[in-house]
Amino acid sequence: MNCRCKGVCKTLKYRDTYDIRMGRNAYRLGYRRCSECEYYIMNKIKCPCCGDYLRRKPRNNRSRRLYNEVMGI
């Protein structure tokens, strides 16, 4: 399956409908990241824009280490 950003996430209506955050440290607050649209979205499993599954954990070592410290893993 080929997931592509449809540009819906850039509209103001989309941002008002879904709890979206940009920036770092959102994983610790319970957000999930869409790797295609590059937004953090709360309380979803798939991105409403592109349909891609959202990542629950960070990928790079430094962020992963901080995430694990905060979550107590």
Secondary structure, DSSP 8 states (H G I E B T S, - for coil): ------SGGGSHHHHHHS-EE-SSS-GGGT-EEETTTTEEESS-SB-TTT--B-BSS--SHHHHHHHHHHHT-
